[in-house]
């Protein structure tokens, strides 16, 4: 009998609608880390928004990438508009305790609304950027804009270089730089309205070529 686990449905993205592509991608590329981003407008109005098209791309230099969808009329969302105007933003890692406030920051409020105040989030002034830092976040990254990549009329990818990082004192060893990944309790986005916590972990160490060949020879 044919092994059903080895058969696949093929999807030609040229034949799919944007919504169909979106559903397939967010249901398979999981979990996706969430960037809770704070910015300031040119007139100093704070803004906060959360984005799950986000990750680090390199450590030298430390570059973070965020995909930000535009508004239905094609204009940039407040986060993107503020980053383009000021060249600065702060990325926060959302833990399970911050989920409710993170969702408030996801609501599409007008540009003059301070989501941080509505969510009851206490902040501190940025140190290398003007955007505020959310004190309840387990980790935060102050970023300077490096480049924007307009991939379509509907979305822009923002690349930012990390200038300063903050980690909750109880979650990091300042000497070894080891981060307590269970304690950070980061949440990730799945498909639909689902989220996941990163509490079920396992370890695998990639062998060297010599170690692998030695194991293979012994097995043969």
C-alpha positions as CSV (number, residue, x, y, z in Angstrom):
1,X,0.0,0.0,0.0
2,X,1.3,3.5,-0.9
3,X,2.6,5.5,2.1
4,X,0.2,8.4,2.3
5,X,2.7,10.4,4.4
6,X,5.1,10.6,1.4
7,X,2.5,12.0,-1.1
8,X,2.0,15.8,-1.5
9,X,-0.4,18.3,-2.9
10,X,1.4,20.8,-5.2
11,X,0.4,24.4,-5.3
12,X,1.5,26.8,-8.1
13,X,1.7,30.2,-6.5
14,X,1.1,31.9,-9.8
15,X,-2.3,30.4,-9.9
16,X,-3.3,31.2,-6.3
17,X,-4.9,34.3,-4.9
18,X,-2.9,36.4,-2.3
19,X,-5.3,35.1,0.4
20,X,-4.7,31.4,-0.6
21,X,-0.9,32.0,-0.6
22,X,-1.2,33.6,2.8
23,X,-3.2,30.7,4.4
24,X,-0.7,28.1,3.1
25,X,2.3,30.1,4.2
26,X,1.2,31.0,7.7
27,X,-0.1,27.4,8.3
28,X,3.3,25.8,7.4
29,X,6.0,28.4,8.4
30,X,5.4,27.9,12.1
31,X,5.9,29.2,14.7
32,X,6.8,32.7,13.6
33,X,8.3,35.0,16.2
34,X,6.4,38.2,16.9
35,X,7.9,41.6,16.8
36,X,6.1,44.1,19.1
37,X,7.5,47.3,17.6
38,X,7.4,50.8,19.1
39,X,8.1,53.9,17.1
40,X,7.6,57.7,17.4
41,X,6.1,59.8,14.7
42,X,7.8,63.0,13.6
43,X,5.7,65.0,16.0
44,X,6.5,62.6,18.9
45,X,3.3,60.5,19.1
46,X,4.2,57.0,20.3
47,X,3.0,54.0,18.3
48,X,3.0,50.3,18.9
49,X,2.2,47.4,16.6
50,X,2.8,43.7,16.4
51,X,4.1,41.8,13.3
52,X,4.7,38.1,12.8
53,X,6.5,38.3,9.5
54,X,9.7,38.9,11.4
55,X,13.1,37.4,12.2
56,X,16.8,38.0,12.5
57,X,18.9,37.6,9.3
58,X,22.5,37.9,10.5
59,X,24.5,38.6,13.6
60,X,27.4,40.5,12.1
61,X,26.1,43.1,11.8
62,X,23.0,42.2,13.7
63,X,20.1,42.7,11.3
64,X,16.4,42.2,11.9
65,X,13.8,42.0,9.1
66,X,10.1,42.9,9.5
67,X,7.5,42.5,6.7
68,X,4.9,45.3,7.1
69,X,1.7,45.2,5.1
70,X,0.3,48.6,3.9
71,X,-3.1,49.9,4.6
72,X,-5.9,49.0,2.1
73,X,-5.4,52.3,0.3
74,X,-1.7,51.5,-0.3
75,X,-0.3,54.0,2.2
76,X,2.2,52.8,4.9
77,X,0.9,51.7,8.3
78,X,1.8,53.9,11.2
79,X,4.8,51.7,12.1
80,X,6.3,51.8,8.6
81,X,5.6,55.5,8.2
82,X,7.3,56.3,11.5
83,X,10.3,54.2,10.7
84,X,10.7,55.8,7.3
85,X,10.4,59.3,8.8
86,X,12.7,58.8,11.8
87,X,14.9,55.8,10.8
88,X,14.4,54.3,14.3
89,X,12.4,51.6,16.0
90,X,12.4,49.2,18.9
91,X,11.5,45.5,18.6
92,X,10.2,43.7,21.7
93,X,9.8,39.9,22.2
94,X,6.3,39.1,23.5
95,X,6.1,36.6,26.3
96,X,2.9,34.8,27.3
97,X,2.2,37.5,30.0
98,X,2.2,40.2,27.3
99,X,-0.3,38.5,25.0
100,X,-3.3,40.6,25.9
101,X,-1.4,43.9,25.6
102,X,0.2,42.7,22.4
103,X,-3.3,42.1,20.9
104,X,-4.4,45.7,21.9
105,X,-1.4,47.0,20.0
106,X,-2.6,45.0,16.9
107,X,-5.9,46.9,16.7
108,X,-5.9,49.3,13.7
109,X,-6.3,52.5,15.7
110,X,-5.9,56.0,14.0
111,X,-2.4,57.4,13.9
112,X,-3.0,59.8,16.7
113,X,-3.9,57.0,19.2
114,X,-1.2,55.9,21.7
115,X,-1.6,52.1,21.8
116,X,0.9,51.9,24.7
117,X,-1.3,54.0,26.9
118,X,-4.4,52.0,26.0
119,X,-2.7,48.8,26.7
120,X,-1.4,50.1,30.1
121,X,2.2,49.4,29.1
122,X,4.9,51.3,31.1
123,X,7.8,52.4,29.0
124,X,11.3,54.0,29.4
125,X,12.9,56.4,26.9
126,X,15.1,54.8,24.3
127,X,18.9,55.0,24.8
128,X,20.2,54.8,21.2
129,X,16.8,55.6,19.6
130,X,13.9,57.9,20.4
131,X,11.3,55.2,20.3
132,X,10.2,54.0,23.8
133,X,11.1,50.6,25.3
134,X,8.3,48.5,26.9
135,X,9.6,47.5,30.4
136,X,7.4,44.4,30.7
137,X,9.0,42.8,27.6
138,X,11.6,40.1,28.4
139,X,13.8,41.4,25.6
140,X,14.0,44.5,23.5
141,X,16.2,45.6,20.6
142,X,16.8,49.2,19.6
143,X,17.3,49.4,15.8
144,X,18.4,51.9,13.3
145,X,16.9,51.6,9.8
146,X,19.3,50.1,7.3
147,X,17.1,49.6,4.2
148,X,13.5,49.2,3.1
149,X,12.6,46.8,0.4
150,X,9.3,47.5,-1.3
151,X,8.4,44.0,-2.5
152,X,5.0,45.0,-3.8
153,X,2.5,47.9,-3.6
154,X,1.0,46.1,-0.6
155,X,4.1,45.3,1.5
156,X,7.5,46.7,2.5
157,X,10.3,44.8,4.2
158,X,12.2,46.8,6.8
159,X,15.8,45.9,7.7
160,X,17.1,47.3,10.9
161,X,20.5,47.1,12.6
162,X,20.4,46.3,16.4
163,X,22.3,49.0,18.2
164,X,21.4,48.0,21.8
165,X,19.7,45.0,23.4
166,X,18.0,44.7,26.7
167,X,17.2,41.4,28.4
168,X,15.4,40.9,31.7
169,X,18.0,40.5,34.4
170,X,16.7,37.1,35.6
171,X,16.8,35.7,32.1
172,X,20.4,36.2,31.0
173,X,23.9,35.5,32.3
174,X,25.9,38.7,31.5
175,X,29.2,36.7,31.5
176,X,28.3,33.7,29.3
177,X,25.5,35.5,27.5
178,X,23.4,32.4,28.0
179,X,19.6,33.2,27.8
180,X,17.1,31.2,29.7
181,X,14.9,30.3,26.7
182,X,12.3,28.6,28.9
183,X,12.1,31.5,31.2
184,X,11.7,34.0,28.3
185,X,8.4,32.2,27.5
186,X,8.2,33.7,24.0
187,X,5.0,33.3,22.0
188,X,5.0,32.5,18.3
189,X,2.3,32.9,15.7
190,X,0.7,29.9,14.0
191,X,-2.0,29.8,11.4
192,X,-5.4,31.6,11.8
193,X,-5.7,33.0,15.3
194,X,-3.5,30.4,17.0
195,X,-0.3,31.1,19.0
196,X,2.2,28.7,20.6
197,X,4.6,28.8,23.6
198,X,8.1,27.6,23.2
199,X,8.2,25.3,26.3
200,X,8.6,21.9,24.7
201,X,12.3,21.8,23.7
202,X,14.9,19.2,22.7
203,X,18.6,19.3,21.9
204,X,20.5,18.0,18.9
205,X,24.1,18.7,18.3
206,X,25.3,18.8,14.6
207,X,28.3,16.4,14.3
208,X,31.5,17.3,12.5
209,X,32.2,15.6,9.2
210,X,34.7,13.4,11.0
211,X,32.2,12.4,13.7
212,X,29.5,11.7,11.1
213,X,31.8,9.6,8.9
214,X,33.0,7.7,11.9
215,X,29.5,6.8,12.9
216,X,28.6,5.9,9.3
217,X,31.6,3.6,8.9
218,X,30.8,1.9,12.2
219,X,27.2,1.4,11.1
220,X,28.3,-0.1,7.9
